Amino acid sequence: ATSSETIEKFITDVRKFLAADPSVTKASNNIIVHVSSIGQQGIGVLVVCWYSENADNTEPSILHRINLGILLAAQVHGVRMTASYDKAVLQSGNDA
């Protein structure tokens, strides 16, 4: 089982990664990373951020970068990702 301290470190690193990404809107309420569920298969972590895209930085490239950052944070902290992991939720800066 993963300790609560490890989960908190993982969540903190994901927040830091998102805050450092140049495409992610920096308003404090535009980066959401929280434990959203607890079950027999593990815990669910909700990741939501708002971003700004342009011709050189499209949603697929932003999503790719963010998902790799989440996976790296999981590896660093020994957090296993389940098969049910889908993707981070992105919101266009124009919609926020």
Buried (B, 14 or more C-beta within 10 A) or exposed (E): EEEEEEBEBBBEBBBBBBEEBEBBBEEEEBBBBEEEEEEEEBBBBEBBBBBBBEEEEEEEEBBEBBBEBBEEBBEEBEBEEEEEBEEBEBBEBEEE
